Amino acid sequence: MMTFPQDVQERLNVYVYRLIDPRSGSTFYVGKGINNRVFGHLNCNIGQDEDFVSAKQSVIQSIRNSGLEPIVVIHRHGMDDETAKEVEAALIDAYQQLTNIQAGVGSNDFGPRTVYEILREYSSKEIEIAEGHKLLFITIGNGGENDGIGLYDRVRLAWRVNFERARRATHVLAIRNGIVMEVYSNLCWAPATSANFPILNNDIPGRFGFSGEVAPIPDRELYLNRRIPSDYRLRGASNPIRYSYD
């Protein structure tokens, strides 16, 4: 198994790398690491989430079945960890169809936007939470616009939430780039299984989704196309779930 000698590891410091499919030249994974982490990925030694491992490893196995090996490019090295996070996030934003299961750090806050989206995000009025409303904010990414999945199905599945806490929400707000895209009410939360949600091909243990409907017009007018307060964004965080209540 290939490794970096100790003196090379010290010179690399923190690095960001890409895994490339030699059959197509396409990047299928972007990662950040130190020492020999990149080789751990190639040899299935990193990653405990079965969906995550399956997506990346299935590509690697397919490459190897064709008699080839993934191409490894150290994209940038000699960085501290915070700088490497920014580089990794920018690359994840730039390459489509990656097997990475998570977006880069800060992608939802600082990732790609059109000029119109930038103006909209920073010029929109902030929401004011109505008395008695318990809002659950769910941030969705910018990808997958042409995959046939509508906004409702994109925002309702499938999340790691505190089930009891989520059930107390009066409204779910679908957030993109800090702006409320839609408001849902009459919510019913349930485990993310194909029995509860036929759109799913498989059960997803430990995750949940909701059924609901577009909120009444007065509630939508309170929140739709408005900016969520910065207190609920926690810029740079990877968790897409925020609550307006304890």
Order of alpha helices (4+ residues) and beta strands (2+ residues): alpha-beta-beta-alpha-alpha-beta-alpha-alpha-alpha-beta-alpha-alpha-beta-beta-beta-alpha-beta
